Amino acid sequence: MTPSSGKFLGIVTLPCCWGWTRGIAWGYCRKMAQDDDALPDLTAPVAEPLRRALGSRYLQYALSTIMHRALPDARDGLKPVHRRILFAMRELKLASNGGFRKSAKITGDVMGNYHPHGDSAIYDAMARLAQDFNVRYPLVDGQGNFGNIDGDNPAAARYTEARMTAAAEALLEGLAENSVDFRPNYDGTLEEPIVLPAAFPNLLANGASGIAVGMATNIPPHNLDELVEGCLALIGTPDLPEEDLIKLIPGPDFPTGGVVVEPRESILNAYKTGRGSFRLRARWQVEDLGRGQWQVIVTEIPFQVPKSRLIEKLAEVIQTRKVPLLADIRDESADDVRIVLEPKSRSVDPELMMGMLFKNSDLETRFSLNMNVLVDGVTPRVCGLREVLHAFLDHRREVLTRRSQHRLDKIDHRLEVLEGFIIAFLNLDRVIDIIRYDEAPRAALMREQWGRAFVRAVSEADYVSPPPSEGELSELQAEAILNMRLRSLRRLEELELKRERDELLKERAALEDLLASDRLQWKRISTELRDVQAKFGKATDLGRRRTDFAEAGVVEDVPLEAMIEREPITVVCSKMGWIRAMKGHVALDQAFKFKDGDEGRFALHAETTDKIVIFGSNGRFYTLMGVNLPGGRGMGEPVRLMIDLPNEAEILDIFTHRPDLKLVVASSSGDGFIVPADEIIAQTRSGRQVLNLKEGVRAHVCRRVEGDHLAVVGENRKLLIFALDELPEMARGKGVRLQSYKDGGLSDLRTITLAEGLSWKDPAGRTRLETDLAEWQGKRASAGRMAPRGFPRDNRFN
């Protein structure tokens, strides 16, 4: 309730997770509060449904984000923040051949005059324009620490300095010649350009990325020389097919180099539709070390991949042994990139090793293409390559016509002044007399009838502005004569004025021809593009192509076992979970050494090429490679460091994986099912959830399927035998009830062949066999009967 009006200001918040709805409602109500007359009356009916009000205001917010923050303009390829940075640097006269200014000063001017947002966001945007590993043609020349390819952040704005580059000046060229429209800045005290003249297609040359509301954009950088060739081809043939256009613009040209291995058909489709992706690989070569030794040197890494993160990922690949062919990695980079990859053996095929690394690391990335831009500065649309180039060319034509018209107006103004000067020279005595004796010389000059003297200066047919009636001088001419210096009254100056007049008349005629002819306009645009090409083209260090194209080649899916030397090992795991692999097959019943307070629990024979499967009481299966297990000289390593096994979960079983194997898994509550062995292999440290468990229930047992019946014994010592056909085979789930219990749960199970009977060891260690099992046979989920006499007291079969 406001005291002055007695009106109520209500703020509605919806019970939902959309924070923007509350924010927009709050902003709307604050706006209403500023204008007391706009506050709704308590007795007035609701004029607009809340849903519609919020929807319309959210649409305004979305459009503001799309147009003024996230999406670049197709004409100059810039977002508003980048455009304002360059314009502010131009106002500060930070030319490419001039001095540097503190980045804090530039950032402050941008924020105070044009971009009322955080200074950190402005500085980050400016710093990115100076990073030659992020921007193909940098627009800011930075002095100081502006970050590096390792991913380190730039130094603070007070420590760095900057100025414009020649490429930025090319984008601003003609800005003072009425080439584009201006608009008031955010507080109305200054003006800023809506778009820059842009002498080259910066959108494709430097690329762009951004996330708006409901849409995003991601455009890779391209080679400027090739873009100019494409523009020239479109000028000659506006409907040039994309098939011919990509012969001139074959694909992206990333500032960090690399090799694009995307098929040509995919590139063509991406440029046609404006959506697609490019596979980009690091550039590498084999360095010969002599005596048959060699190593791989990576000299260029994929675009937007921080080198430090790439090194970490490669080190993780070595640690997890996803690529056993790789032994070590070193970063020997200085100003250039030099990453050394050492193979495990000189007999390793470099192509095979790099193929595996491309699949398992960021040495190969995929850059997405989403050419969503503001075509006319207003309308967001996903465009193809040809459409984007046409938008740039249309913009250049408009810039050319506006600059030409601006120059034409300047010539008209100057010609009018020159005509007055010439009239003054032809009637010099009378002009001096008026200036010397008349109290109002300007009015007197304008009233004076100069006869037809001016016709001798310039014919009426060539008079560019409305000629004075009967030889009168215009106000502009009279003012110019009064401001003329005495030294200009020389005869030589009169000849110079006539020469300047003749040259301007020729230039004016050429400009009129240019404005009247589409052919001449496109010819002039072609000439300007050729000038840009000569300045930034392939002949320069900046303009040479850095990214090459190649076929990816078929990297065969070589089984990991085929890359590992096959050797016998003995896997030993203690009760506390310390695991190791001893060389060779040793006797499993021998005494192994363990840490104090620990003892052995699992021991099995395997090979280095085997996958070792671990089953935890949390119902998950974990996979380790035999070759990755720690050696058997020490006590091993905790298995929980190799897999993400929770501390509260225990290891129930360890065995080697066999593809044709089937397993029976069951929980402590007596639920279980059959799972194929191929469904339990985990690809990550977190394992693979197979047996779903309720709260308070744990995985209890895992047994191989060998036979036709399943024998189940509960904690109540009741035994049940039923056919395996009654159990479902599934990849994951809770399972079905195996045995019914009033108290307790499952104790143990095993698969048997009914014809061979059921065997177990009695407390004396003797093997007992029960062949007549009809008494304990039944249907699945029944209670069963008490176990035979002599069955182990721990209710386990062996």
Beta strands, then each sheet from edge to edge (+ up, - down):
strand 1: 101-102
strand 2: 140-143
strand 3: 161-164
strand 4: 182-184
strand 5: 191-193
strand 6: 208-211
strand 7: 216-219
strand 8: 259-260
strand 9: 275-281
strand 10: 283-290
strand 11: 293-300
strand 12: 326-331
strand 13: 339-343
strand 14: 364-370
strand 15: 372-374
strand 16: 380-382
strand 17: 548-549
strand 18: 568-574
strand 19: 578-583
strand 20: 600-607
strand 21: 611-616
strand 22: 620-625
strand 23: 637-638
strand 24: 651-656
strand 25: 662-667
strand 26: 671-676
strand 27: 688-689
strand 28: 699-704
strand 29: 709-714
strand 30: 718-723
strand 31: 736-737
strand 32: 746-752
strand 33: 758-761
strand 34: 767-770
strand 35: 785-786
sheet 1: 1+ 3- 2+
sheet 2: 4+ 5-
sheet 3: 6+ 7-
sheet 4: 14+ 9- 8+ 17+
sheet 5: 10+ 11- 13+ 12-
sheet 6: 15+ 16-
sheet 7: 20+ 18- 19+ 23-
sheet 8: 24+ 21- 22+ 27-
sheet 9: 28+ 25- 26+ 31-
sheet 10: 32+ 29- 30+ 35-
sheet 11: 33+ 34-
end
